[in-house]
Amino acid sequence: MRIYKVGGAVRDRLLGKPVTDIDWVVVGATTKEMLAQGYRPVGADFPVFLHPKSGEEYALARTERKSGRGYGGFTFHASPEVTLEEDLIRRDLTINAMAEDDQQNLTDPYHGQHDLEARVLRHVSPAFAEDPLRVLRVARFAARYAGLGFTVAPETLELMRQLSESGELKALTAERSWKEISRALMEDQPRVFIEVLRECGALKVLMPEVDALFGVPQPAAHHPEIDTGVHTLSVLEQAAQHKQPLTVRWACLLHDLGKGLTPVEEWPRHIAHEHTGLKLIKAVNERFKAPKDCQELALLVGQYHTHGHRALELKPSTLLDLLQSFDVYRRPQRFEEFIAACEMDARGRKGLEQRSYPQADYLRGAATAARNVAVQPLLEKGFKGPELGEAIKRERLKALKAYKEAASA
């Protein structure tokens, strides 16, 4: 029995990056031997065991054969005869197909160390094209390591292109796709994830609504970058630079989908794109089964982001409706995330990345003014039921009128 660290732990150590998760491969062992040493079995698809003390996962060396469609369409074979090299060749990228023993002696049959030094993401073998999930994984790695100068090898990009055209991407489950998408959006350069997907043709398969934004012009006076797709990537880039959470990044990616539906004869204006885009945002949310908080914020930002930009001009009644829509009294954090997404949208424009966004503090102040309306005096006056609700609304409107007047003075 020989035990090796494999994959990301080896890659990140060689890159000088912190190692968080460690994958272990066991060569020359049987399930019976693993159980005898106290390892606990886990997983139904292939022999994986939990270490009796550390709880880390140890997998028996295995080979795999394509037997169906999608990420799960594989038959695995694990036995003591499977070599380390046979286990490594089934992996996606050469930089993930290295192993080391407990003395840090490197096993690198597919030249992963060379590709690390050359800053290249390259597939290990033609079997790469058997797993459609790898299109998303490579795009995610491109986003993660773009800051170090990594690019996708042309021959790997070509295989990704073939996979995108094959229809295999449609066999991916929503859960597996979302796991890759959400992780990619949280990388330092998530725009690279979208760019790579677009370059290999996967974006128009997975998110045709986002792909449709490229080539759609906007008024140059408000959007010096003009192209709506480029703007979307810039907004996403701003969200990453400002360390925004996943909810905000997801909303930033989807906020302008309605512009992809604008008739060509109306370009570069996009009247009511906030409302036309809602059905598209809903479709993308459902396609990937995004978490509820991501779904809700994306829809709210899509519908109200122009309200955010025009906050200083809004009538008190419109401002109150906006606050009500976000339920700022019980869910203040969601409104804060909306403000963040609006600010990223305003900054995601060529040459305007550093421009101040006074709307943010104005909206926060408005929310505070509305929240500070005391309910107890109204109860003491005998209001209850629907009448109480209307009385509270009147008092909040009065507070917002005073707030607006004070802010304008």
C-alpha positions as CSV (number, residue, x, y, z in Angstrom):
1,M,0.0,0.0,0.0
2,R,1.4,3.4,-1.1
3,I,-0.2,6.7,-0.3
4,Y,0.2,9.9,-2.3
5,K,-1.0,13.5,-2.2
6,V,-2.5,14.4,-5.5
7,G,-4.2,17.2,-7.5
8,G,-4.7,20.6,-6.0
9,A,-2.6,20.2,-2.9
10,V,0.5,19.4,-5.0
11,R,-0.3,22.1,-7.6
12,D,-0.8,24.9,-5.0
13,R,2.3,23.9,-3.0
14,L,4.4,24.2,-6.2
15,L,2.8,27.6,-6.9
16,G,3.6,28.8,-3.4
17,K,-0.1,29.2,-2.5
18,P,-1.7,28.0,0.7
19,V,-2.9,24.4,0.7
20,T,-6.4,24.0,2.1
21,D,-7.9,20.7,0.9
22,I,-5.8,17.6,0.4
23,D,-6.8,14.7,-1.8
24,W,-5.1,11.3,-1.2
25,V,-4.8,8.4,-3.5
26,V,-4.0,4.9,-2.3
27,V,-2.2,2.5,-4.7
28,G,-1.9,-1.2,-4.2
29,A,-4.7,-1.7,-1.7
30,T,-8.0,-3.4,-1.5
31,T,-11.2,-2.3,0.2
32,K,-10.7,-5.1,2.7
33,E,-7.2,-3.8,3.6
34,M,-8.5,-0.3,4.1
35,L,-11.3,-1.4,6.4
36,A,-8.8,-3.5,8.4
37,Q,-6.8,-0.4,9.1
38,G,-9.8,1.5,10.4
39,Y,-10.8,3.5,7.3
40,R,-14.5,4.2,7.0
41,P,-16.1,3.7,3.6
42,V,-18.1,6.6,2.0
43,G,-19.6,7.3,-1.4
44,A,-21.5,4.8,-3.6
45,D,-19.8,5.4,-6.9
46,F,-16.2,4.4,-6.2
47,P,-14.1,3.3,-3.2
48,V,-13.5,6.3,-1.0
49,F,-12.6,6.1,2.7
50,L,-12.4,8.5,5.6
51,H,-9.1,8.4,7.6
52,P,-9.8,7.0,11.1
53,K,-8.2,10.0,12.8
54,S,-8.1,13.0,10.4
55,G,-11.4,12.3,8.7
56,E,-9.7,13.2,5.3
57,E,-10.8,11.3,2.2
58,Y,-8.6,8.6,0.7
59,A,-9.5,7.1,-2.6
60,L,-8.3,3.9,-4.1
61,A,-6.4,4.4,-7.4
62,R,-8.9,3.9,-10.2
63,T,-9.5,4.0,-13.9
64,E,-12.7,5.2,-15.6
65,R,-14.5,4.5,-18.8
66,K,-17.2,6.6,-20.5
67,S,-20.5,4.8,-20.3
68,G,-23.2,7.5,-20.6
69,R,-23.9,11.2,-21.0
70,G,-22.9,14.0,-18.7
71,Y,-20.7,14.3,-15.6
72,G,-22.0,11.1,-14.0
73,G,-21.8,8.9,-17.2
74,F,-18.7,6.9,-16.2
75,T,-17.9,3.4,-15.0
76,F,-15.0,3.2,-12.5
77,H,-12.6,0.4,-11.9
78,A,-10.5,0.2,-8.7
79,S,-8.1,-2.6,-7.9
80,P,-4.6,-3.1,-6.4
81,E,-3.3,-3.4,-10.0
82,V,-4.2,0.2,-11.0
83,T,-1.0,2.2,-11.1
84,L,-0.5,5.8,-10.0
85,E,0.0,6.9,-13.6
86,E,-3.2,5.2,-14.6
87,D,-5.1,7.1,-11.9
88,L,-3.5,10.4,-12.8
89,I,-4.2,10.2,-16.6
90,R,-7.9,10.3,-16.0
91,R,-7.6,13.8,-14.4
92,D,-8.5,17.0,-16.2
93,L,-5.4,19.2,-16.4
94,T,-1.7,18.4,-16.3
95,I,-1.3,20.8,-13.4
96,N,-3.8,18.7,-11.5
97,A,-2.2,15.4,-12.5
98,M,0.8,15.4,-10.2
99,A,1.4,13.4,-7.0
100,E,3.9,13.4,-4.2
101,D,4.8,10.9,-1.5
102,D,5.4,11.7,2.2
103,Q,9.0,12.8,1.3
104,Q,7.6,15.3,-1.3
105,N,9.1,13.3,-4.1
106,L,7.1,14.3,-7.2
107,T,5.5,12.0,-9.7
108,D,4.7,14.0,-12.8
109,P,4.2,11.7,-15.8
110,Y,2.2,14.3,-17.8
111,H,4.5,17.3,-17.4
112,G,2.3,19.3,-15.0
113,Q,5.3,21.1,-13.5
114,H,6.4,22.3,-16.9
115,D,2.9,23.7,-17.6
116,L,2.9,25.4,-14.1
117,E,6.1,27.2,-15.0
118,A,4.8,28.0,-18.5
119,R,1.5,29.2,-17.0
120,V,-0.6,27.0,-19.2
121,L,-3.9,25.1,-18.5
122,R,-3.6,22.0,-20.7
123,H,-5.6,18.8,-20.7
124,V,-4.0,15.5,-19.8
125,S,-5.4,13.2,-22.4
126,P,-8.1,13.1,-25.2
127,A,-10.4,11.6,-22.5
128,F,-10.8,15.2,-21.3
129,A,-13.6,15.5,-23.9
130,E,-15.6,12.8,-22.3
131,D,-16.6,15.0,-19.3
132,P,-18.6,18.1,-20.1
133,L,-18.1,19.5,-16.5
134,R,-14.5,20.1,-17.4
135,V,-15.4,23.0,-19.6
136,L,-16.7,24.8,-16.6
137,R,-13.8,23.6,-14.4
138,V,-11.1,24.9,-16.9
139,A,-12.9,28.2,-17.2
140,R,-12.9,28.4,-13.4
141,F,-9.2,27.6,-13.1
142,A,-8.6,30.3,-15.8
143,A,-10.4,32.8,-13.5
144,R,-8.5,31.7,-10.4
145,Y,-5.0,31.8,-12.0
146,A,-5.4,34.7,-14.5
147,G,-3.6,37.0,-12.1
148,L,-0.6,34.7,-12.3
149,G,-0.6,34.8,-16.1
150,F,-2.2,31.5,-16.8
151,T,-4.0,30.9,-20.2
152,V,-5.8,28.0,-21.7
153,A,-3.8,26.0,-24.2
154,P,-5.2,26.3,-27.8
155,E,-5.6,22.6,-28.1
156,T,-7.5,22.4,-24.8
157,L,-9.7,25.3,-25.9
158,E,-10.5,23.4,-29.1
159,L,-11.6,20.3,-27.1
160,M,-13.8,22.6,-25.0
161,R,-15.2,24.0,-28.2
162,Q,-16.0,20.5,-29.5
163,L,-17.7,19.6,-26.2
164,S,-19.8,22.8,-26.4
165,E,-21.0,21.9,-29.8
166,S,-21.7,18.3,-29.0
167,G,-24.8,18.8,-26.8
168,E,-23.1,17.2,-23.8
169,L,-23.2,20.4,-21.8
170,K,-27.0,20.0,-21.7
171,A,-26.6,16.7,-19.8
172,L,-25.0,18.5,-16.8
173,T,-27.2,18.7,-13.7
174,A,-28.1,22.1,-12.3
175,E,-26.4,21.3,-9.0
176,R,-23.0,20.5,-10.6
177,S,-23.2,23.5,-12.9
178,W,-24.1,25.9,-10.1
179,K,-21.3,24.5,-7.9
180,E,-18.7,25.4,-10.6
181,I,-20.4,28.7,-11.5
182,S,-20.7,29.9,-7.9
183,R,-17.1,29.0,-7.2
184,A,-15.9,30.8,-10.3
185,L,-17.8,33.9,-9.5
186,M,-16.0,34.1,-6.2
187,E,-12.5,34.0,-7.8
188,D,-10.4,37.1,-8.0
189,Q,-11.1,37.5,-11.8
190,P,-14.6,36.1,-12.5
191,R,-14.8,38.0,-15.8
192,V,-12.2,35.6,-17.1
193,F,-14.6,32.7,-16.4
194,I,-17.2,34.3,-18.6
195,E,-14.7,35.2,-21.3
196,V,-13.3,31.6,-21.5
197,L,-16.9,30.2,-21.7
198,R,-17.7,32.6,-24.5
199,E,-14.5,31.9,-26.4
200,C,-15.2,28.1,-26.5
201,G,-18.9,28.5,-27.3
202,A,-20.1,27.3,-23.9
203,L,-21.7,30.5,-22.8
204,K,-24.3,30.5,-25.6
205,V,-25.2,27.0,-24.5
206,L,-25.3,27.5,-20.8
207,M,-26.3,31.2,-20.5
208,P,-27.6,32.3,-23.9
209,E,-29.1,35.3,-22.2
210,V,-25.7,36.6,-21.1
211,D,-24.1,35.7,-24.4
212,A,-26.7,37.8,-26.2
213,L,-25.5,40.9,-24.5
214,F,-22.2,41.0,-26.5
215,G,-22.5,43.3,-29.5
216,V,-25.5,45.1,-28.1
217,P,-24.7,48.9,-27.9
218,Q,-25.6,51.3,-25.2
219,P,-25.6,55.2,-25.3
220,A,-22.0,56.3,-25.2
221,A,-22.9,59.3,-23.0
222,H,-23.7,56.9,-20.1
223,H,-21.6,54.0,-21.2
224,P,-18.3,54.9,-22.7
225,E,-17.6,51.2,-23.2
226,I,-20.7,51.0,-25.4
227,D,-21.0,47.2,-25.6
228,T,-23.4,45.7,-23.0
229,G,-21.5,42.5,-22.7
230,V,-18.3,44.3,-22.0
231,H,-20.2,46.4,-19.4
232,T,-21.5,43.3,-17.7
233,L,-17.9,41.9,-17.4
234,S,-16.7,45.3,-16.0
235,V,-19.5,45.3,-13.4
236,L,-18.5,41.8,-12.4
237,E,-14.9,42.8,-12.2
238,Q,-15.8,45.7,-9.9
239,A,-17.8,43.3,-7.7
240,A,-14.7,41.1,-7.3
241,Q,-12.4,44.0,-6.6
242,H,-14.7,45.3,-3.9
243,K,-14.9,41.7,-2.4
244,Q,-18.7,41.5,-2.8
245,P,-20.5,38.3,-1.7
246,L,-21.9,35.8,-4.2
247,T,-25.4,37.2,-4.1
248,V,-24.1,40.6,-5.3
249,R,-21.9,39.0,-8.0
250,W,-24.7,36.9,-9.3
251,A,-27.0,40.0,-9.5
252,C,-24.2,41.9,-11.3
253,L,-23.9,39.2,-13.9
254,L,-27.7,39.2,-14.7
255,H,-28.8,42.8,-14.0
256,D,-28.9,43.9,-17.7
257,L,-30.3,40.8,-19.4
258,G,-33.3,42.8,-20.7
259,K,-31.0,44.8,-23.1
260,G,-30.5,41.6,-25.1
261,L,-34.2,41.7,-26.0
262,T,-34.2,45.3,-27.3
263,P,-35.2,45.5,-31.0
264,V,-32.2,46.5,-33.2
265,E,-34.1,49.5,-34.5
266,E,-34.3,50.9,-30.9
267,W,-30.5,50.7,-30.2
268,P,-28.7,52.1,-28.4
269,R,-31.6,53.0,-26.1
270,H,-33.1,50.2,-23.9
271,I,-36.5,51.5,-22.7
272,A,-38.0,49.4,-19.9
273,H,-35.2,46.8,-20.0
274,E,-35.5,46.4,-16.3
275,H,-39.0,44.8,-16.7
276,T,-38.3,42.9,-20.0
277,G,-35.3,41.3,-18.3
278,L,-37.1,39.8,-15.4
279,K,-38.3,36.7,-17.2
280,L,-34.8,36.1,-18.4
281,I,-33.3,36.5,-14.9
282,K,-36.0,34.1,-13.6
283,A,-35.1,31.6,-16.4
284,V,-31.4,31.6,-15.6
285,N,-32.1,31.4,-11.8
286,E,-34.3,28.3,-12.4
287,R,-31.9,26.7,-14.9
288,F,-29.1,26.5,-12.3
289,K,-31.3,26.2,-9.2
290,A,-29.5,29.2,-7.7
291,P,-30.0,29.6,-3.9
292,K,-33.0,31.6,-2.9
293,D,-31.0,34.6,-1.7
294,C,-29.2,34.8,-5.0
295,Q,-32.4,34.4,-7.0
296,E,-34.2,37.1,-5.0
297,L,-31.5,39.7,-5.2
298,A,-30.9,39.1,-8.9
299,L,-34.6,39.8,-9.6
300,L,-34.7,42.9,-7.4
301,V,-31.5,44.4,-8.8
302,G,-32.7,43.7,-12.3
303,Q,-36.0,45.5,-11.7
304,Y,-34.8,48.4,-9.5
305,H,-31.2,49.2,-10.4
306,T,-32.1,52.3,-12.4
307,H,-34.1,53.4,-9.3
308,G,-30.9,53.1,-7.4
309,H,-29.0,55.3,-9.9
310,R,-31.8,57.9,-9.8
311,A,-32.2,57.8,-6.0
312,L,-31.6,61.5,-5.5
313,E,-34.4,62.4,-7.9
314,L,-37.0,59.9,-6.7
315,K,-40.2,61.2,-5.2
316,P,-40.7,60.3,-1.5
317,S,-43.6,58.0,-2.5
318,T,-41.4,56.2,-5.0
319,L,-38.7,55.9,-2.5
320,L,-41.1,54.4,0.0
321,D,-42.3,51.9,-2.6
322,L,-38.7,50.9,-3.2
323,L,-38.0,50.4,0.5
324,Q,-41.2,48.3,0.8
325,S,-40.2,46.1,-2.1
326,F,-37.0,45.2,-0.3
327,D,-38.7,44.8,3.1
328,V,-35.9,46.9,4.6
329,Y,-37.6,46.8,8.0
330,R,-37.0,43.0,8.5
331,R,-34.3,42.4,5.9
332,P,-31.8,45.3,6.0
333,Q,-28.9,43.3,4.6
334,R,-30.7,42.6,1.3
335,F,-31.1,46.3,0.7
336,E,-27.5,46.9,1.5
337,E,-26.6,44.2,-1.1
338,F,-28.8,46.0,-3.6
339,I,-27.0,49.3,-3.0
340,A,-23.7,47.5,-3.5
341,A,-24.8,46.0,-6.8
342,C,-26.0,49.4,-8.0
343,E,-22.7,50.9,-7.1
344,M,-20.8,48.2,-8.9
345,D,-23.0,48.8,-12.0
346,A,-22.2,52.6,-11.8
347,R,-18.5,51.8,-11.5
348,G,-18.4,49.2,-14.2
349,R,-18.1,51.7,-17.0
350,K,-14.9,52.6,-18.9
351,G,-13.2,55.5,-17.2
352,L,-15.7,55.9,-14.4
353,E,-14.4,53.1,-12.1
354,Q,-13.4,55.6,-9.4
355,R,-16.4,58.0,-9.6
356,S,-18.1,58.5,-6.3
357,Y,-21.6,57.1,-5.8
358,P,-23.5,59.5,-3.5
359,Q,-26.7,57.5,-4.1
360,A,-25.4,54.8,-1.7
361,D,-25.4,56.9,1.4
362,Y,-28.6,58.7,0.3
363,L,-30.4,55.3,0.1
364,R,-29.0,54.1,3.4
365,G,-30.2,57.4,5.0
366,A,-33.7,56.9,3.5
367,A,-33.9,53.4,4.9
368,T,-32.9,54.6,8.3
369,A,-35.4,57.4,8.3
370,A,-38.2,55.0,7.4
371,R,-37.1,52.4,9.9
372,N,-37.0,55.0,12.7
373,V,-40.7,55.7,12.5
374,A,-42.1,54.5,15.9
375,V,-45.1,52.2,15.9
376,Q,-45.9,52.4,19.6
377,P,-47.5,56.0,19.4
378,L,-49.8,54.8,16.7
379,L,-50.9,51.8,18.7
380,E,-51.6,54.1,21.6
381,K,-53.8,56.1,19.3
382,G,-55.9,53.0,18.8
383,F,-54.8,52.1,15.3
384,K,-54.9,48.3,14.5
385,G,-55.1,45.9,11.6
386,P,-55.1,47.4,8.1
387,E,-55.6,50.9,9.6
388,L,-52.4,50.5,11.5
389,G,-50.5,49.5,8.3
390,E,-51.8,52.6,6.5
391,A,-50.9,54.9,9.5
392,I,-47.4,53.5,9.6
393,K,-47.1,54.1,5.8
394,R,-48.2,57.7,6.2
395,E,-45.7,58.3,8.9
396,R,-42.9,56.8,6.9
397,L,-43.8,58.9,3.9
398,K,-43.8,62.0,6.1
399,A,-40.3,60.9,7.4
400,L,-39.0,60.5,3.9
401,K,-40.3,63.9,2.8
402,A,-38.5,65.5,5.7
403,Y,-35.4,63.4,4.9
404,K,-35.4,64.5,1.2
405,E,-35.9,68.2,2.1
406,A,-33.0,68.0,4.6
407,A,-30.8,66.3,2.0
408,S,-31.6,68.9,-0.6
409,A,-31.0,71.9,1.7
